[in-house]
Amino acid sequence: MNCKVEKTENANEVKLELTIEAQKFDEAIKKVYFQSAKYFNIPGFRKGKAPLNIVEKYYGKEIFYEDAFNEVAPAEMEEALKENNIEVVSRADIDVKQIEKGKDLIFTAIFQTKPEAELGKYKGIEIKKIEYTVSDEDINHELSHMQEHNSRLISVEDRAVESGDTTVIDFEGFVDGVAFEGGKAEGHELEIGSNTFIPGFEDQIIGMKIDEEKDINVKFPEEYFSKDLAGKDATFKVKLHEIKKKELPELDDEFAKDVSEFETLEELKKSIKEKMEKENEQKQKYETEDAIIKAVCENVKVEIPSGMVELETEDMLKNVENRLAYQGLKLEQYLQMMGKTAEEVKKEYEPQAIEAIKSRLMLEAVIKAEKIEATEDEIVEKVKEMAKNYGKPDDEEFLKNENVRKYIKNGLESEKALEFLVKNAKIK
């Protein structure tokens, strides 16, 4: 392979002209032929048994060019970038100059490259001190949650439904007098005031008595996930079977014993306060760091390539997809419910993506300016910790993996850079 490198007229952009030997390209053609031969059905030959020259004659000699290019070009580009110490942040813009069997493969690849941030003022940054205190109200609020969690439902028969009650109902929904799919249920438990049903539905349950039947009229929200129902008026025929109310336990020493390892309510309150104080410390730390990062970034000059933003928004969308998978949802379903396309969501992520990229580039500039380094001992210790978390504490290959070590090294140095900024900030 031969590679020529030149800067383009655009900032943070590089053009590679690569020449791959004819022999290597021809070998790639043979490889993709063997991978796909079983799909070719040519008269006079059993399916998948026609020789390469016959397939090329029958379908045209260019039939394997694209697949052969994709077989050989990516690895050659990666090697060229590595040899020339070029860090790219976009996909390649490919222009094929020559592609023919028996001849060198020649093409150009334009990449956007990683920019360097120009630091402004980054020492002595002034920010307002962030503090959080734990009040009696905060503690009581947590105790209320614990009461709710440990409450029980008591059947009520001598009154009508009130807000906060849990009801057991049958219902069937109709639009224009026609029952719609998914609009019917029997023995359904519904907490009044939970706002889990269509707006206005729960309010109309209030006042109903056991065995009472009622028509409830509502309107589906305009942004309702089902386009067939969105914005339409509906009538639900409802029958009430049961009314249940919450009975909360008393807040006393017995409650503390039941819900915790403590003997008294005061000990439980003290534990809640200590936990909240630790959470506040972490919150203060993260918000202080975030405020300093934003303040330093305001003084940073950097031109962020569009390809870098594109890849960042793709990663963000991928993270959303992974989180949805844990909930048993597919990205396509989520986008349908939101009424948006993947491209529209990525566009919305762009400001957040630019902020994240700028923050990373700023920290890298601080690392360079202050000559911050992670020591070998720190890297080894962190790699071992990571290996243990992945269940591979004795995996030598994992411990020696250069990509893992590089990832850890970058992370440690970014942490040190952030610590440096916080230490040198003026927090008032």
C-alpha positions in Angstrom: 0.0 0.0 0.0 1.1 3.5 -0.8 -0.4 6.5 0.9 -0.1 10.3 0.3 -1.4 12.6 3.0 -2.4 16.3 2.5 -4.4 18.9 4.3 -7.5 20.2 2.6 -8.5 23.8 2.5 -11.0 23.1 5.3 -9.8 23.3 8.9 -9.4 20.0 10.8 -9.6 18.0 7.5 -7.2 15.6 5.9 -7.1 13.9 2.5 -5.5 10.5 2.0 -4.8 9.1 -1.4 -4.3 5.3 -1.1 -3.0 2.9 -3.7 -3.5 -0.8 -3.0 -1.6 -3.3 -5.0 -3.5 -5.1 -7.8 -2.6 -8.5 -6.3 -4.2 -7.6 -3.0 -7.4 -6.3 -4.7 -7.6 -9.4 -6.9 -7.3 -11.6 -3.8 -10.2 -9.6 -2.2 -12.3 -10.3 -5.4 -11.6 -14.0 -5.0 -12.6 -13.9 -1.4 -15.9 -12.2 -1.9 -16.6 -14.6 -4.8 -16.2 -17.6 -2.6 -18.4 -16.0 0.1 -21.2 -15.4 -2.4 -20.8 -18.1 -5.0 -23.7 -20.2 -3.6 -26.2 -17.5 -4.6 -25.3 -17.5 -8.3 -27.5 -19.6 -10.6 -26.0 -19.8 -14.1 -27.2 -22.1 -16.9 -25.0 -25.1 -17.5 -23.7 -25.1 -13.9 -25.1 -26.4 -10.6 -26.1 -23.5 -8.4 -23.1 -22.1 -6.7 -20.6 -24.1 -8.8 -19.9 -21.6 -11.6 -16.2 -20.5 -11.7 -15.2 -16.9 -11.0 -14.5 -16.1 -14.7 -17.9 -17.5 -15.8 -19.8 -15.5 -13.1 -17.9 -12.3 -14.2 -18.7 -12.9 -17.8 -22.4 -13.6 -17.1 -23.0 -10.7 -14.6 -20.2 -8.3 -15.7 -16.7 -8.1 -14.3 -17.7 -5.3 -11.9 -20.0 -7.5 -9.9 -17.6 -8.0 -7.1 -15.8 -4.6 -7.1 -17.9 -3.0 -4.4 -17.7 -5.9 -2.0 -14.0 -6.4 -2.7 -13.4 -2.7 -2.0 -15.3 -3.0 1.3 -13.2 -6.1 2.1 -9.8 -4.5 1.6 -10.1 -0.8 2.0 -11.1 -0.3 5.7 -8.1 -2.1 7.1 -5.8 -0.3 4.7 -7.2 3.1 5.7 -6.9 2.2 9.4 -3.3 1.2 8.9 -2.6 4.4 7.0 -4.1 6.6 9.7 -2.1 4.7 12.4 1.2 5.1 10.4 0.7 8.8 10.0 -0.5 9.3 13.5 -3.8 10.9 12.4 -6.8 10.9 14.8 -10.0 11.1 12.9 -13.5 12.0 14.1 -15.7 11.3 11.1 -16.5 8.6 8.6 -14.5 8.7 5.4 -15.7 10.6 2.3 -14.6 8.1 -0.4 -13.8 8.9 -4.0 -12.7 5.9 -6.1 -10.2 6.9 -8.8 -9.4 3.5 -10.2 -11.0 0.1 -9.6 -10.4 -2.7 -12.0 -9.4 -6.3 -11.8 -5.6 -6.7 -12.5 -4.9 -3.1 -11.7 -4.0 -1.2 -8.5 -7.0 0.1 -6.5 -6.7 3.9 -6.2 -9.0 6.0 -4.1 -9.0 9.1 -1.9 -10.5 9.3 1.6 -11.3 12.6 3.3 -11.6 12.6 7.1 -12.3 15.3 9.6 -9.6 15.3 12.3 -9.7 15.9 16.0 -9.3 19.6 16.8 -7.3 21.1 19.6 -9.0 23.5 22.0 -7.4 26.9 22.6 -7.6 27.6 26.3 -8.5 31.0 27.7 -8.6 31.6 31.4 -8.8 28.3 33.2 -7.1 29.0 36.6 -8.8 31.1 39.2 -12.3 30.7 37.7 -14.8 32.2 40.1 -18.1 30.3 40.8 -20.7 30.5 43.5 -20.4 28.0 46.3 -23.0 25.2 46.0 -24.4 24.0 49.3 -27.3 21.7 50.2 -28.6 21.2 53.8 -30.8 18.5 55.2 -33.9 19.9 56.8 -36.5 18.3 59.1 -38.9 18.6 56.2 -36.6 16.5 54.0 -36.4 13.8 56.7 -40.2 13.8 57.2 -40.7 13.6 53.4 -38.5 10.4 53.3 -40.4 8.9 56.3 -43.7 9.6 54.4 -42.3 7.6 51.4 -41.5 4.8 53.8 -45.0 4.9 55.2 -46.5 4.8 51.7 -44.2 1.9 50.8 -45.4 0.0 53.9 -49.0 0.9 53.7 -51.9 -1.6 53.3 -55.1 -1.4 51.4 -58.4 -1.6 53.4 -61.7 -2.3 51.8 -64.3 0.5 52.1 -68.0 -0.2 51.6 -69.8 2.7 53.4 -68.9 5.6 51.2 -68.2 6.8 47.6 -64.8 7.0 45.9 -62.5 9.7 47.1 -59.2 11.0 45.7 -56.4 8.7 46.8 -58.5 5.6 46.8 -57.7 2.5 44.8 -60.6 1.2 42.8 -61.4 -2.1 41.1 -63.3 -1.4 37.9 -64.5 -3.0 34.6 -64.4 -0.7 31.6 -64.9 -0.7 27.9 -64.0 2.3 25.6 -65.9 3.4 22.5 -65.1 6.0 19.8 -68.1 7.0 17.6 -70.0 4.1 19.2 -67.5 1.5 18.2 -65.3 -0.4 20.7 -61.6 0.1 20.0 -58.8 -2.4 20.5 -57.1 -2.3 23.9 -59.9 -0.3 25.4 -61.5 -3.1 27.6 -60.5 -4.6 30.9 -62.1 -6.4 33.9 -61.1 -6.2 37.5 -58.6 -3.4 36.7 -57.0 -1.7 39.8 -56.8 2.1 39.4 -55.5 4.5 42.0 -57.5 7.7 41.8 -55.1 10.7 41.5 -52.2 8.6 40.0 -52.8 10.2 36.6 -52.1 6.9 34.9 -55.3 7.0 32.8 -56.5 9.4 30.1 -56.8 12.9 31.5 -60.3 13.5 33.1 -61.0 9.7 33.5 -60.0 9.4 37.1 -61.7 12.6 38.2 -65.0 11.2 37.0 -64.6 8.0 39.1 -64.7 10.2 42.2 -68.2 10.0 43.8 -69.1 6.6 42.4 -70.4 3.9 44.7 -69.9 0.1 44.7 -71.8 -1.7 41.9 -72.6 1.7 40.3 -72.3 1.9 36.4 -71.4 5.1 34.7 -70.5 6.5 31.2 -67.3 8.5 31.4 -66.6 10.9 28.5 -63.0 11.9 27.8 -60.8 13.1 25.0 -57.6 11.4 24.0 -54.5 13.7 24.0 -53.4 15.1 20.6 -50.0 13.5 21.2 -51.4 10.1 22.2 -49.2 7.2 20.9 -52.0 5.6 19.0 -52.6 7.8 15.9 -56.1 6.1 15.5 -57.2 7.5 18.8 -55.1 10.7 19.2 -57.4 13.8 19.7 -60.6 11.8 19.5 -63.6 11.9 21.9 -64.3 8.6 23.7 -66.9 7.1 26.0 -66.0 4.5 28.6 -68.7 2.4 30.1 -67.5 1.8 33.7 -68.7 -0.4 36.5 -67.2 0.0 40.1 -66.6 -3.3 42.0 -64.4 -2.3 45.0 -63.1 0.7 46.9 -59.9 0.5 48.9 -58.1 3.1 51.0 -54.6 3.2 52.2 -53.9 2.7 55.8 -50.5 4.1 56.8 -48.5 2.7 59.7 -47.9 4.9 62.8 -44.5 6.7 62.9 -43.1 5.2 66.1 -40.4 2.9 67.4 -42.3 -0.1 66.2 -42.3 1.3 62.7 -38.6 1.8 62.8 -38.1 -1.8 63.9 -40.3 -3.1 61.1 -38.7 -1.2 58.3 -35.0 -1.0 59.4 -32.3 -2.4 61.6 -32.9 0.4 64.1 -34.6 0.1 67.5 -36.1 3.6 67.7 -37.6 6.2 65.4 -34.9 8.7 66.4 -32.1 6.3 65.3 -33.9 5.8 61.9 -34.2 9.6 61.5 -30.5 10.0 62.2 -29.6 7.4 59.6 -31.8 9.1 57.0 -30.1 12.4 57.7 -26.6 10.9 57.4 -27.6 9.2 54.1 -29.0 12.5 52.7 -25.9 14.4 53.8 -23.7 12.0 51.9 -25.9 12.3 48.8 -25.8 16.1 49.1 -22.0 16.0 49.3 -21.9 14.1 46.0 -24.5 16.4 44.5 -22.5 19.4 45.5 -19.3 17.9 44.1 -20.8 17.1 40.7 -22.6 20.4 40.4 -19.5 22.3 41.4 -17.4 20.4 38.8 -20.1 21.0 36.2 -20.2 24.7 36.9 -16.4 25.0 36.7 -16.3 23.0 33.4 -19.0 25.3 31.9 -17.1 28.4 33.1 -13.8 27.3 31.6 -15.5 26.2 28.4 -16.8 29.8 27.9 -13.2 30.9 27.5 -12.3 28.1 25.1 -11.9 28.6 21.3 -12.4 25.5 19.2 -14.0 24.6 15.9 -15.8 21.3 16.3 -16.1 19.3 13.0 -19.6 18.3 12.0 -18.6 14.6 11.8 -17.6 14.7 15.4 -21.0 16.0 16.4 -22.7 13.4 14.1 -20.8 10.5 15.9 -21.6 11.9 19.3 -25.3 12.2 18.6 -25.3 8.6 17.2 -23.7 7.4 20.5 -26.3 9.3 22.5 -29.1 7.7 20.5 -27.4 4.3 20.9 -27.4 4.8 24.7 -31.2 5.6 24.6 -31.7 2.4 22.6 -29.8 0.3 25.2 -31.8 1.8 28.1 -35.0 1.1 26.2 -33.9 -2.5 25.7 -33.7 -3.0 29.5 -37.4 -1.9 29.6 -38.3 -4.3 26.9 -38.9 -1.6 24.3 -37.4 -1.1 20.9 -36.1 2.2 19.6 -38.6 2.1 16.7 -41.5 1.8 19.2 -40.1 4.8 21.3 -39.8 6.9 18.2 -43.3 6.1 17.1 -44.7 7.1 20.5 -42.7 10.3 20.3 -43.9 10.9 16.8 -40.3 11.6 15.7 -37.6 10.2 13.4 -34.1 9.1 14.6 -32.7 12.0 12.6 -35.0 14.5 14.4 -34.0 13.1 17.8 -30.3 13.3 16.9 -30.8 17.0 15.8 -32.3 17.7 19.2 -29.2 16.2 20.9 -26.8 18.4 19.0 -26.5 21.2 21.6 -25.8 18.6 24.3 -23.4 16.8 22.1 -21.4 20.0 21.3 -21.2 20.8 25.0 -19.9 17.3 25.8 -17.3 17.4 23.0 -16.1 20.9 24.0 -15.8 19.8 27.6 -13.6 16.8 26.6 -11.4 18.9 24.3 -11.0 21.5 27.1 -9.9 18.9 29.6 -7.4 17.4 27.0 -6.0 20.9 26.6 -5.6 21.3 30.3 -3.8 18.0 30.5 -1.4 19.1 27.8 -0.9 22.6 29.3 -0.3 21.3 32.8 1.6 18.2 31.7 -0.8 16.0 33.7 0.0 12.2 33.5 -1.4 9.0 35.0 1.4 6.9 36.5 1.9 3.3 35.5 0.9 2.2 39.0 -2.4 4.1 38.8 -3.1 2.6 35.4 -2.4 -0.9 36.5 -4.5 -0.5 39.7 -7.4 0.8 37.7 -7.1 -1.8 35.0 -7.1 -4.5 37.7 -10.2 -3.0 39.2 -11.9 -2.9 35.8 -10.9 -6.5 35.2 -12.4 -7.6 38.5 -15.7 -5.8 37.7 -15.8 -7.6 34.4 -15.2 -10.9 36.1 -11.7 -11.3 34.6 -9.3 -10.6 37.5 -6.7 -13.2 36.3 -7.1 -12.5 32.6 -3.6 -11.5 31.5 -4.8 -10.6 28.0 -7.4 -8.2 29.5 -4.7 -6.6 31.8 -2.3 -6.1 28.8 -4.9 -4.9 26.3 -3.6 -1.6 24.9 -7.1 -0.3 24.2 -8.2 -0.9 27.7 -5.0 0.7 29.1 -5.5 3.7 26.8 -9.1 4.1 27.9 -8.1 4.0 31.6 -5.2 6.3 31.1 -7.3 8.9 29.4 -10.0 8.6 32.1 -7.5 9.0 34.9 -5.9 12.1 33.3 -9.2 13.7 32.7 -10.1 13.1 36.4 -6.8 14.7 37.4 -7.4 17.7 35.1 -10.8 18.2 36.6 -9.4 18.0 40.1 -6.8 20.6 39.1 -9.5 23.0 37.8 -11.5 22.6 41.0 -8.4 23.1 43.2 -7.5 26.3 41.3 -11.0 27.7 41.2 -12.2 30.5 43.4 -15.4 29.2 45.1 -17.3 31.9 46.9 
